[in-house]
Amino acid sequence: MKKIIAVALGALLLSGCTVRVADMTVGSTKNYNINAAKFVKGQRVTGEDKAPIVIFPLAIPSVKTAMDRAIEQDKCAVGLSDVVVYQLNHAFLFGTFGYRVEGTQIIDKSQKGCENHV
């Protein structure tokens, strides 16, 4: 009986949950000229913002920070298309929680230094 309780408690402590929160056609946290007409698709990227939990959360993660981290992987990117936002909860007393943003980069070739972006 003690083994069953130990295994169940171990599984509970190691369990986690990722929940799909939002799907968006286009998303950005950056200011840019939407009429630039020199947009191209970049690669698929992921950005995360997580915080540790030690009985209670030690910080507050945000979707904005996760999206910023995804967009800023390329200096010519101004936003993301086909965006999916996930909420991460991998904790029971100890662990992490936060947000993950996935999307395809929107590259603005009209920005300075981005004219020849591939």
N, C-alpha and C positions, 0 to 999 in steps of 0.2 A: 504494500500500500504506500509506503514512504517513497518508493521509486516512482510510482505513478504520479504522486503529488510533485515530486522533484522535476520530473519530465514536463508536466503540465505548467509548472511555474517557470521553468526554463524557456519553454515555447512562448509563453506569454511575455516574458521579458525581451525575447529576441524578435517578437513579431512587430510588424509595421504596416503602414497603410499609405498608399498613394492614391489620391482622388483627383480625377479630372475636373477642374473647376470651370474652365471657359475655353471656347473655341472662337477665334476671331479671324476675319479675312485679312485685316491689316491692323497692326498695332505699333505705336511708337511712343517714346518718352522724350523725343528730340524735336526741336523746332526745325522745320524745313519747308521749302517752297514746293507745295504739292503740284504746281503747274510747271515744274522744271522740264518735264517730258523727256528726261534723259535717264530714266530709271531702268536698271537691269537686275535680274535675279542673281543673288549670290548663292552661297552654300547654306545648308541646313546647320543651324547652331543651337546651342543650349546654354542657358545662364541659370545660376541658382543663387539663392540667398537663404542660408540656413542659420539656425541658432541652437546652441546646446540647451539641454534640459537636465538639470540636476535637482530633482524633486519638483522644482518650478522653473519656468523659462528664464534664461539669463540674458536674453536680448529679444528684440522684436524684429523678425524678418519682414521684408516687403516685396510685393510683386514688382514695383518700380525698380528696385535694385537688381532683381533677377533679370528683368527686361534690359536694363542698362548694360549689364554684363554680357548679355547675348549680343546686343547691337554693337557694342564697343570692341568686339573681336576683330572688326575691320574698320579702319579709319574712314572709309568712304560710305559705310552703311548709315542709313538714316532711320530705318525702321525694319519691321519684320512682316512677312506675309504668311498666311496659313499658320497662325499662331495657336499654340495649345498651352494652357496654364494648368499646372498640377500643384496641389497642396500635398506636402510630404509630412507624414507624422510617423516617425520611427522611434517612439519612446513610450516607456511605461516607467515612470519615476526617473529613469536615466535614458539619454539618447539625444536625438535631434528632431527638429521640425522646421518647416520652411516652405519655400516655393521654388518651382522649376518652370522656366519658360522656354519653349522650343518654337523655332520658326525659321523661315527662309529669309535670308538677308535681302533688303531692298537697297541696292547700291545707287547712289546719285552721282552720275558721271559729270554733272555740271559743277560740282565742287572743285575748288582749287586743288590741283595735284591728283585728281581722280579721272582725268580725261582718258587716260590709256588703261584704265582698270580692266582686268580680264574677268 
